[in-house]
Each structure stands twice: as structure tokens, then as C-alpha cells.
Amino acid sequence: LGRGTSTHDGVAIAWGTLQHLLEAQRCLTLFVTHYPQLAQLCANHANLGAYYMAYTEQKPRPADNQ
């Protein structure tokens, strides 16, 4: 997925990929996405969790002048 992929296409591809991993492969997976719609899959899959991660950015301190 990259530039030129519409949001709807991206969601469809991500949804299908995650659903395949859950139902056919049944493997331990860390699936990272920016599509919040995929959280809807949690309603039908007890072994799926949706989590949110935030971060803060800190600028480095200027070096001490000694």
C-alpha cells in the first residue's frame, strides 16, 4: 500500500489481510494500522484486541559547554 491507494482500498486490503490472519492462519500477530475501522473486527473475534499507542517527542538538550 502506498501513494495512490484510496482510503477505501486501503481499508479493504487491511481488513482482508487481518481477517485472513485471524481465521485461516490463526497465528500470533502484531498488526499495526492507522485504520480505526478495523477495531470493528473485535466484535467477532474474542482473541483480537485493539490498542492505542501515543508518544511524545522530546528535543535533545544542548550539550554542556565546558
Steps between C-alpha positions, in 0.01 A plus 500: 500500500632838419430822326207476266313245711164644596383482860226253409745275315747517787235409759376212283850357454589540869164352609540199271860443609417517872192282459709238316762503776228456764293233330732302272849537647399537866848621584628745757519833321571863574297685237569872494267726305366853491151381398272521808228312308692175558411516870152380394651154449536475880124444526529167315841380618549443872875449454548844338580814695509858380747730670602861461854623539603861535842653526664823595804642332772669700768709341855420615654734754783719379839363597663657806776742402795421726 
